[in-house]
Amino acid sequence: MTLEGRTGELVSDWSLLERVVQRDESALSALYDRYSGLVFSEAKRILRDTGAAEEILQDLFYQIWRTAERFDAARGSLAGWLLVAARNRAISRLRRKTGKTEELSENGVSLKVDLESTAAQNILLHKVRVVMGSLPEGQRQALEFAYFEGMSHTEIAEKMGQPLGTVKTRIRSAMEKLKQVLA
Amino acid sequence: MTNGEHIRDEEFLLLAAGALPEEECAELRAHAAGCAECAAKLAEAWGQAAVLAFLVPQERPAATVKAELFARIRAEREADHRYRWPTKSEKEVRAPKMDDGLGRASTAPARRPRWEWVLVPVAVALLVAALVQWRENQRLSMELENANRQIADLMNARQRTQMLVDVLSAGDTVSVKLASNLETANAWGTVQYNAGKGMVLYSAVLPPLPEGRTYQMWLVPKNGAPISAGVFLPKQGARQLWTAEVPLNTEVKAFAVTIEPAGGVPQPTGPKVLLGAS
């Protein structure tokens, strides 16, 4: 199964998910082809470990197979859930958390941009990099320490030698700027 | 945590960025779980954070990952099919009908071939071998992870050293000596500042402070409010160098060190202990 339907039109995530609910492996395969690169790259960036990133990738798609019926097109974004869940699991692993990690609800991420085609992903990739490149170095660094290294604002303040309030402001400002990407 | 009953907007952003400590995250998520309005805002903040994945250089996973995923799915489907309770019609298909000699058909009990029991010890042995292999893989993964972490630390240290060399060797880096306002004889500081790179390097010898207080370095720009260049606590007898990033191309007229509450403050409030004009 390719990303294209028989008529040549792009098959939406939600159509594919409906087919996954009906136990259609080719639909899961299409979703995997669509998002596995993003999920794997993100997990690997956080963990710096190919094997561990592959495990997270496989577990997430296995979860989609097992719980596809829980996703609701009206309430969340599959791509958003994949990216945030991958980040959270990788950070949990990085920090060697024990016990049960709090799971992100299947409909817990609202991402109102199209990521269903490679072209759309490339456009967003360009926009994100332009916006992040325009941020002052301190804002960009603070956000990356939080998101990719799993550091709390207090740890970031200590690492950057900045007051806690400054670090919070930097992260908030950087996140606000990211709204431009989604506008 | 909340403004009235709801989570504040800034907290959504900090939570989604991953910057809040675990206890605060749990508290906010627990609130959002029972509050549709906050849950919707949190979902939007997560969406904003999700696009950060696009900052990462994109790589494709090995083809074997997908193959393993589908092997796992097929094994599970097969197991489900094999071990689920058979339906009535399946029972009838599997069990041959026999005539009981009285003209009534009966269903023969399904016979399990004896040789299947040979598989039990084999399966146990395979399970044990798989467990041993899994533990070994875990150990090796951990070692590899540690090694990768050490490499990352070394690369960070190398980058920092390179940055120090770049700033110190740049022709446009200015060097400023800071004079002490303290009565202590041995108190001084030096600052290296490169406006083009937005970098400040400084060292200082200062007396120890009581608990809950810290020294804070400030750039005093020609226009605008002082800019923090970080908090620091010099160790007696140690040679220490602190670095800070500041907004690019800031024209600075002076550098100052003040005593502030631990953690620092957005603008100076305490007494100046070191001062130097640029």
HADDOCK unambig.tbl for C-alpha pairs under 7 A between the chains (distance, minus, plus):
assign (segid A and resid 37 and name CA) (segid B and resid 58 and name CA) 6.42 0.50 0.50
assign (segid A and resid 37 and name CA) (segid B and resid 59 and name CA) 5.65 0.50 0.50
assign (segid A and resid 37 and name CA) (segid B and resid 60 and name CA) 4.66 0.50 0.50
assign (segid A and resid 37 and name CA) (segid B and resid 61 and name CA) 6.33 0.50 0.50
assign (segid A and resid 38 and name CA) (segid B and resid 53 and name CA) 6.84 0.50 0.50
assign (segid A and resid 38 and name CA) (segid B and resid 58 and name CA) 6.46 0.50 0.50
assign (segid A and resid 40 and name CA) (segid B and resid 61 and name CA) 6.28 0.50 0.50
assign (segid A and resid 41 and name CA) (segid B and resid 56 and name CA) 6.52 0.50 0.50
assign (segid A and resid 41 and name CA) (segid B and resid 57 and name CA) 6.82 0.50 0.50
assign (segid A and resid 41 and name CA) (segid B and resid 58 and name CA) 5.49 0.50 0.50
assign (segid A and resid 41 and name CA) (segid B and resid 59 and name CA) 5.49 0.50 0.50
assign (segid A and resid 42 and name CA) (segid B and resid 53 and name CA) 5.53 0.50 0.50
assign (segid A and resid 42 and name CA) (segid B and resid 56 and name CA) 6.25 0.50 0.50
assign (segid A and resid 45 and name CA) (segid B and resid 56 and name CA) 6.74 0.50 0.50
assign (segid A and resid 48 and name CA) (segid B and resid 148 and name CA) 6.69 0.50 0.50
assign (segid A and resid 49 and name CA) (segid B and resid 145 and name CA) 6.26 0.50 0.50
assign (segid A and resid 54 and name CA) (segid B and resid 61 and name CA) 6.98 0.50 0.50
assign (segid A and resid 54 and name CA) (segid B and resid 65 and name CA) 6.58 0.50 0.50
assign (segid A and resid 58 and name CA) (segid B and resid 65 and name CA) 6.74 0.50 0.50
assign (segid A and resid 58 and name CA) (segid B and resid 69 and name CA) 5.89 0.50 0.50
assign (segid A and resid 62 and name CA) (segid B and resid 69 and name CA) 6.87 0.50 0.50
assign (segid A and resid 80 and name CA) (segid B and resid 47 and name CA) 5.91 0.50 0.50
assign (segid A and resid 80 and name CA) (segid B and resid 50 and name CA) 5.81 0.50 0.50
assign (segid A and resid 83 and name CA) (segid B and resid 50 and name CA) 5.64 0.50 0.50
assign (segid A and resid 83 and name CA) (segid B and resid 53 and name CA) 6.78 0.50 0.50
assign (segid A and resid 84 and name CA) (segid B and resid 46 and name CA) 6.95 0.50 0.50
assign (segid A and resid 84 and name CA) (segid B and resid 50 and name CA) 5.51 0.50 0.50
assign (segid A and resid 108 and name CA) (segid B and resid 43 and name CA) 5.13 0.50 0.50
assign (segid A and resid 109 and name CA) (segid B and resid 43 and name CA) 4.25 0.50 0.50
assign (segid A and resid 109 and name CA) (segid B and resid 44 and name CA) 6.37 0.50 0.50
assign (segid A and resid 109 and name CA) (segid B and resid 46 and name CA) 5.46 0.50 0.50
assign (segid A and resid 109 and name CA) (segid B and resid 47 and name CA) 5.39 0.50 0.50
assign (segid A and resid 110 and name CA) (segid B and resid 43 and name CA) 4.91 0.50 0.50
assign (segid A and resid 110 and name CA) (segid B and resid 44 and name CA) 4.88 0.50 0.50
assign (segid A and resid 110 and name CA) (segid B and resid 46 and name CA) 6.93 0.50 0.50
assign (segid A and resid 110 and name CA) (segid B and resid 47 and name CA) 5.01 0.50 0.50
assign (segid A and resid 111 and name CA) (segid B and resid 44 and name CA) 6.71 0.50 0.50
assign (segid A and resid 111 and name CA) (segid B and resid 47 and name CA) 4.39 0.50 0.50
assign (segid A and resid 125 and name CA) (segid B and resid 54 and name CA) 5.09 0.50 0.50
assign (segid A and resid 128 and name CA) (segid B and resid 54 and name CA) 6.62 0.50 0.50
assign (segid A and resid 128 and name CA) (segid B and resid 55 and name CA) 6.84 0.50 0.50
assign (segid A and resid 129 and name CA) (segid B and resid 55 and name CA) 6.12 0.50 0.50
assign (segid A and resid 138 and name CA) (segid B and resid 245 and name CA) 6.71 0.50 0.50
assign (segid A and resid 143 and name CA) (segid B and resid 17 and name CA) 6.70 0.50 0.50
assign (segid A and resid 146 and name CA) (segid B and resid 17 and name CA) 6.10 0.50 0.50
assign (segid A and resid 146 and name CA) (segid B and resid 18 and name CA) 5.18 0.50 0.50
assign (segid A and resid 146 and name CA) (segid B and resid 19 and name CA) 4.94 0.50 0.50
assign (segid A and resid 147 and name CA) (segid B and resid 17 and name CA) 5.39 0.50 0.50
assign (segid A and resid 147 and name CA) (segid B and resid 18 and name CA) 5.26 0.50 0.50
assign (segid A and resid 150 and name CA) (segid B and resid 18 and name CA) 6.21 0.50 0.50
assign (segid A and resid 151 and name CA) (segid B and resid 19 and name CA) 6.22 0.50 0.50
assign (segid A and resid 152 and name CA) (segid B and resid 18 and name CA) 6.99 0.50 0.50
assign (segid A and resid 152 and name CA) (segid B and resid 19 and name CA) 4.32 0.50 0.50
assign (segid A and resid 152 and name CA) (segid B and resid 20 and name CA) 5.21 0.50 0.50
assign (segid A and resid 152 and name CA) (segid B and resid 21 and name CA) 5.40 0.50 0.50
assign (segid A and resid 153 and name CA) (segid B and resid 19 and name CA) 5.01 0.50 0.50
assign (segid A and resid 153 and name CA) (segid B and resid 20 and name CA) 6.22 0.50 0.50
assign (segid A and resid 161 and name CA) (segid B and resid 230 and name CA) 4.47 0.50 0.50
assign (segid A and resid 161 and name CA) (segid B and resid 231 and name CA) 5.54 0.50 0.50
assign (segid A and resid 162 and name CA) (segid B and resid 229 and name CA) 7.00 0.50 0.50
assign (segid A and resid 162 and name CA) (segid B and resid 230 and name CA) 4.56 0.50 0.50
assign (segid A and resid 162 and name CA) (segid B and resid 231 and name CA) 6.36 0.50 0.50
assign (segid A and resid 163 and name CA) (segid B and resid 230 and name CA) 6.91 0.50 0.50
assign (segid A and resid 163 and name CA) (segid B and resid 263 and name CA) 5.35 0.50 0.50
assign (segid A and resid 163 and name CA) (segid B and resid 264 and name CA) 4.79 0.50 0.50
assign (segid A and resid 163 and name CA) (segid B and resid 265 and name CA) 5.95 0.50 0.50
assign (segid A and resid 163 and name CA) (segid B and resid 266 and name CA) 6.87 0.50 0.50
assign (segid A and resid 164 and name CA) (segid B and resid 263 and name CA) 6.51 0.50 0.50
assign (segid A and resid 165 and name CA) (segid B and resid 266 and name CA) 6.97 0.50 0.50
assign (segid A and resid 166 and name CA) (segid B and resid 266 and name CA) 6.70 0.50 0.50
assign (segid A and resid 171 and name CA) (segid B and resid 14 and name CA) 6.91 0.50 0.50
assign (segid A and resid 172 and name CA) (segid B and resid 10 and name CA) 6.59 0.50 0.50
assign (segid A and resid 172 and name CA) (segid B and resid 13 and name CA) 6.08 0.50 0.50
assign (segid A and resid 172 and name CA) (segid B and resid 14 and name CA) 6.51 0.50 0.50
assign (segid A and resid 175 and name CA) (segid B and resid 13 and name CA) 6.45 0.50 0.50
assign (segid A and resid 178 and name CA) (segid B and resid 48 and name CA) 6.27 0.50 0.50
assign (segid A and resid 179 and name CA) (segid B and resid 48 and name CA) 6.35 0.50 0.50
